[in-house]
């Protein structure tokens, strides 16, 4: 593949710089906005010299952890979306296509039903997500004619099965637990806290994808084209599928089933000209994180003091955005 021309490099550098600035602004907006109004002086004092007063507790114990969790989750979902759309060569593929969210939801709802949500919900959700991935790959690999299409269909069927189990758990649960279940299913960051494990998964996933960016460019042209360029397609797909599944499972344990981030963000960047994965991958991380941070800020302030599930806001924002992207793509194809 020919190297990118200097004007192309400069244009993409401007885009990445703008996305980094957007990430910083989104985090600042999230920390400075909430149901409790803090003046700039109080906010700066709380950030600079945390002394245990009410302002410091709001900033350091609630807003900053929640904003960081939203950024990590959005970045993980966006990176997974980039990978799945290339692997399945399907523009409608998203991180949940392999039934990850369904398996995680069943694990989390079982923990809520047993009254062990505080201790085991995260672990149960992660275990359910990884079990779903192994189940889909195990069923798809039973055939000699293993293909991305077979994997996609298997994921859809397994997702439908998880959906049935979720409905059973919802209808047989008590009224006290149903609301917690619904918030988790719609995506909720109110109890989310980032930890070192989440950060390591994000950094590791980013490093793996960037190291395979040129191969992803080749793979996006098709398996035969990638193989002709010297890419070990089977090995590459195994690495990418595992990385995407692990990142998606981690994101789901942070915030529940947050939709549209992994679907819309890669398309938005491609619309802005970032089709080379050397730029699309880091751009997706910053835009996905910023998108979810801003959506969560709206979710907790738009009807304050009541909070909305962040998944509702990502859907309300993502649906019109995706329709615009589809319309522009259709106009480009017919022009």
C-alpha positions in Angstrom: 0.0 0.0 0.0 1.2 3.4 -0.9 2.1 5.8 2.0 -0.3 8.6 2.7 0.5 11.9 1.1 1.7 14.8 3.3 -1.6 16.8 2.8 -3.5 13.7 3.8 -1.3 13.2 6.9 -1.8 16.9 7.9 -5.6 16.7 7.5 -5.7 13.6 9.7 -3.4 15.2 12.3 -5.8 18.1 12.5 -8.7 15.7 12.9 -7.0 13.8 15.8 -6.0 17.0 17.5 -9.6 18.3 17.3 -10.9 15.0 18.8 -8.3 15.2 21.6 -9.5 18.7 22.4 -13.1 17.5 22.2 -12.3 14.8 24.8 -10.8 17.3 27.2 -13.7 19.7 26.8 -16.2 16.9 27.3 -14.5 15.8 30.5 -14.4 19.4 31.8 -18.1 19.8 31.0 -19.0 16.6 32.8 -17.0 17.6 35.9 -18.4 21.1 36.0 -22.1 20.2 35.3 -24.6 18.5 37.5 -27.8 18.8 39.6 -25.7 20.7 42.2 -24.4 24.0 40.8 -20.8 24.8 41.6 -19.2 28.1 40.8 -15.9 28.2 38.9 -14.2 29.2 42.1 -15.7 26.3 44.1 -14.9 23.9 41.2 -11.3 25.0 40.9 -10.8 24.8 44.7 -12.3 21.3 44.9 -10.1 20.1 42.1 -6.9 21.8 43.3 -7.2 21.3 47.0 -9.6 18.4 47.9 -10.3 18.9 51.6 -13.4 16.7 52.2 -16.0 19.3 52.0 -19.2 18.9 50.0 -17.8 20.4 46.8 -14.8 18.1 46.9 -16.9 15.0 47.5 -19.2 15.8 44.6 -16.2 16.4 42.2 -13.9 13.6 43.3 -16.3 10.9 44.5 -19.1 11.3 41.9 -18.4 13.4 38.8 -14.8 12.6 38.0 -15.1 8.8 38.4 -18.4 8.8 36.4 -16.9 10.9 33.6 -13.8 8.7 33.4 -16.0 5.5 33.4 -18.1 7.0 30.6 -14.9 7.8 28.5 -13.5 4.4 29.0 -16.7 2.7 28.1 -17.3 4.8 25.0 -13.7 4.3 23.8 -14.0 0.5 24.2 -17.3 0.3 22.4 -16.1 2.5 19.5 -12.9 0.4 19.1 -14.9 -2.8 19.1 -17.3 -1.3 16.5 -14.4 -0.5 14.1 -13.1 -4.1 14.4 -16.5 -5.8 14.0 -17.4 -3.8 10.9 -14.2 -4.8 9.2 -14.3 -8.4 10.3 -17.9 -9.0 9.2 -17.7 -6.5 6.3 -21.0 -5.3 7.4 -21.6 -1.5 8.0 -24.4 -2.4 10.5 -22.2 -4.6 12.7 -21.8 -3.3 16.2 -19.9 -4.6 19.3 -23.0 -6.6 20.5 -23.4 -8.6 17.3 -21.9 -11.7 18.9 -24.4 -11.8 21.8 -22.1 -10.2 24.3 -24.6 -7.8 25.7 -27.2 -10.5 26.1 -24.9 -12.9 27.9 -23.7 -10.1 30.2 -27.3 -9.0 30.8 -28.3 -12.5 31.9 -25.4 -12.7 34.3 -26.1 -9.3 35.8 -29.8 -9.9 36.2 -29.2 -13.2 37.9 -26.9 -11.4 40.4 -29.6 -8.7 40.9 -32.3 -11.4 41.4 -30.1 -13.2 44.0 -29.5 -10.0 45.9 -25.8 -10.1 45.2 -25.6 -7.1 42.9 -23.3 -5.1 45.1 -20.7 -7.9 45.3 -21.0 -10.0 42.2 -22.9 -8.1 39.4 -19.7 -6.9 37.6 -18.1 -10.4 37.7 -21.4 -12.1 36.7 -21.8 -9.7 33.8 -18.3 -10.3 32.5 -18.6 -14.0 32.9 -21.9 -14.0 31.0 -20.4 -11.9 28.2 -17.4 -14.2 27.8 -19.5 -17.3 28.0 -21.7 -15.9 25.1 -18.6 -15.3 23.0 -17.3 -18.8 23.6 -20.7 -20.2 22.8 -21.1 -18.3 19.5 -17.6 -19.3 18.4 -18.0 -22.9 19.5 -21.3 -23.2 17.5 -20.0 -21.4 14.5 -16.7 -23.4 14.4 -18.5 -26.8 14.3 -19.0 -26.5 10.6 -16.1 -27.0 8.1 -17.4 -24.1 6.2 -16.7 -21.6 9.0 -17.3 -18.0 7.7 -18.1 -14.5 9.0 -21.6 -15.0 7.7 -22.1 -18.1 9.8 -20.6 -16.4 12.8 -23.0 -13.4 12.3 -26.1 -15.7 12.0 -25.0 -17.7 15.1 -24.6 -14.5 17.1 -28.1 -13.3 16.1 -29.6 -16.6 17.1 -27.8 -16.7 20.5 -28.8 -13.1 21.1 -32.4 -14.0 20.6 -32.0 -16.8 23.1 -30.5 -14.4 25.7 -33.4 -12.1 25.0 -35.9 -14.8 25.9 -34.0 -15.5 29.2 -34.0 -11.7 30.0 -37.7 -11.5 29.5 -38.2 -14.5 31.8 -36.1 -12.9 34.5 -37.9 -9.6 34.2 -41.4 -11.1 34.4 -40.6 -13.3 37.4 -38.7 -10.7 39.4 -40.2 -8.6 42.2 -41.1 -5.0 41.7 -38.1 -3.9 43.8 -35.6 -5.4 41.5 -37.2 -4.7 38.1 -36.2 -1.0 38.0 -32.6 -1.8 38.7 -32.7 -4.4 35.9 -34.3 -2.0 33.4 -31.7 0.7 34.2 -28.9 -1.8 33.6 -30.4 -3.0 30.4 -30.8 0.5 29.0 -27.2 1.5 30.1 -26.5 3.2 33.4 -23.4 4.9 34.7 -24.8 6.1 38.0 -22.9 3.4 39.9 -19.9 3.0 37.6 -16.4 3.4 38.8 -13.3 3.0 36.6 -10.5 0.8 37.8 -7.0 -0.1 36.6 -8.3 -3.3 34.9 -10.6 -1.2 32.6 -7.7 1.2 31.7 -5.4 -1.7 30.9 -7.9 -3.3 28.6 -8.4 0.0 26.8 -4.7 0.6 26.4 -4.0 -3.0 25.5 -6.8 -3.1 22.9 -5.7 0.2 21.4 -2.1 -1.0 21.1 -3.1 -4.3 19.5 -5.4 -2.6 17.0 -2.8 0.0 16.1 -0.2 -2.7 15.5 -2.6 -4.3 13.1 -3.8 -1.1 11.4 -2.2 -1.8 8.1 -3.5 -5.3 8.0 -7.0 -4.0 8.8 -6.7 -1.7 5.8 -5.9 -4.8 3.7 -8.6 -6.9 5.3 -11.2 -4.3 4.6 -10.7 -5.0 0.9 -11.5 -8.7 1.4 -9.8 -11.9 2.6 -8.2 -12.7 -0.8 -6.8 -9.2 -1.2 -5.4 -9.3 2.3 -3.8 -12.8 1.8 -2.3 -11.6 -1.5 -0.6 -8.8 0.4 1.0 -11.3 2.8 -1.5 -11.1 5.7 -2.1 -14.2 7.7 -5.9 -13.8 7.6 -6.8 -16.6 10.0 -4.4 -15.5 12.7 -5.4 -11.8 12.2 -9.1 -12.6 12.5 -8.6 -14.6 15.7 -6.6 -11.8 17.3 -9.2 -9.2 16.3 -12.3 -11.2 17.3 -10.8 -11.9 20.8 -9.7 -8.3 21.3 -13.2 -7.0 20.2 -15.0 -9.5 22.5 -12.8 -8.6 25.5 -13.2 -4.9 25.0 -17.0 -5.2 24.6 -17.3 -7.4 27.6 -15.3 -4.9 29.7 -17.5 -2.0 28.5 -20.7 -3.9 29.3 -19.5 -4.5 32.9 -18.8 -0.8 33.3 -22.1 0.7 32.0 -24.5 -2.0 31.0 -25.9 -2.2 27.4 -25.2 1.2 25.9 -26.2 1.2 22.3 -25.2 3.1 19.1 -21.7 4.1 20.2 -19.9 1.3 18.4 -22.2 1.6 15.4 -22.3 5.4 14.8 -18.8 6.6 15.8 -16.8 4.7 13.1 -19.3 5.8 10.5 -19.0 9.5 11.6 -15.2 9.3 11.3 -15.3 7.7 7.9 -17.6 10.4 6.8 -15.0 12.9 7.9 -12.4 11.2 5.8 -10.7 8.9 8.3 -10.8 5.7 6.4 -7.2 4.6 7.0 -7.3 2.5 10.2 -4.0 4.1 11.4 -6.2 7.2 12.0 -9.6 5.7 12.4 -8.6 3.6 15.4 -7.3 6.5 17.7 -10.0 8.8 16.3 -12.7 6.3 17.3 -11.3 6.1 20.8 -11.4 9.8 21.4 -14.8 10.4 19.7 -16.4 7.4 21.3 -15.3 8.5 24.7 -16.3 12.1 24.2 -19.7 11.0 22.8 -20.6 8.9 25.8 -19.3 11.5 28.3 -21.5 14.2 26.8 -24.5 11.8 26.5 -24.1 10.9 30.2 -23.8 14.5 31.2 -27.1 15.2 29.4 -28.7 12.1 31.0 -28.0 13.3 34.5 -28.8 16.9 34.0 -31.6 17.2 31.5 -34.3 16.3 34.0 -32.3 16.9 37.2 -32.4 15.8 39.9 -33.9 12.7 38.2 -31.4 10.8 36.1 -32.1 9.0 32.8 -30.3 5.9 31.6 -27.4 6.9 29.4 -28.5 4.3 26.8 -31.7 6.3 26.2 -29.6 9.4 25.3 -27.2 7.6 23.0 -30.2 6.1 21.1 -31.9 9.5 20.9 -28.7 11.1 19.5 -27.5 8.1 17.6 -30.7 7.4 15.6 -30.9 10.7 13.7 -27.1 10.8 13.3 -27.1 7.3 11.7 -30.0 8.3 9.4 -28.0 11.3 8.3 -25.0 9.1 7.6 -27.1 6.7 5.6 -28.7 9.5 3.6 -25.3 11.0 2.8 -24.0 7.6 1.8 -27.0 7.0 -0.5 -26.5 10.4 -2.1 -22.8 9.7 -2.7 -23.6 6.4 -4.3 -26.2 7.8 -6.7 -24.4 10.9 -7.6 
